[in-house]
Each structure stands twice: as structure tokens, then as C-alpha cells.
Amino acid sequence: MLQRLLSALTTQKGVEQVLMVDDRGRLMASVGQTGTVPDVERMVLMTSTAFEATQNLGLGELYEIWEESETRTMIDIVTPYRIVMLHGKGGKLARWRHSVDVNRKSLATTPEM
């Protein structure tokens, strides 16, 4: 079921890969183009750096991270124990975010395989 939910997120324009990790940085599930390896290390580094910055600067809670360059990345803290990353080229990050919001409850509660 988790694979199906992540696959649904790849229907958004530009999304090429979706992955979910737990609070320890362990890969729970991933979908993407055949032959691509999920970039878990990059996701964990970006998320831990953002958490550290928000704590050190007293900025409050971290809910999501957006990165726009040649490629786009959106990391969403679905729950403190589940973090999802959408990655690709083109598309609109706001639509990516909306697709995660629509599926948030299911993403938060679906057991991993």
C-alpha cells in the first residue's frame, strides 16, 4: 500500500522519484525510474541540517524543505517518524506539496513493507 501511495505522487508533473524514510534515516519505501538508486544520504543530510538550523536559531518547527535548481526537491515531514522526499525536474512545487497534503493521513499511517 505504501508503494502505491508513493507511486500516486509520481503522477505530478516533474516528479521522477519519491522516497520515504523513518526518523533514523532508514529507507521505508521508494518509487522512481528503473535503474535509479534513491538518494537517501542527500535527503538525510538536507533534513538534519535544516533541523539543526531551526533549533539553533530558534525558528520553531520544521515542516518542509524546498530546493529549486536545475532539479527540484521537496522534503515533507509527514510525522516525526516519517519523512517523504519528491525529486525531479520541472513541475510546480506547490502542486507537489498539495499532492502530499491530500495523502498525508494515509502516508502517516500506512505500514511499511
Protein Blocks (a to p, Z undefined) as FASTA:
>chain_A
ZZmmmmmmmmpghiabdcdddfkopafbdcddehiacdfklmmmmmmmmmmmmmmnonop
afbdcdddfbccddddfblmbccddddeejjfklmmmmmmmmmmmmmmmccZZ
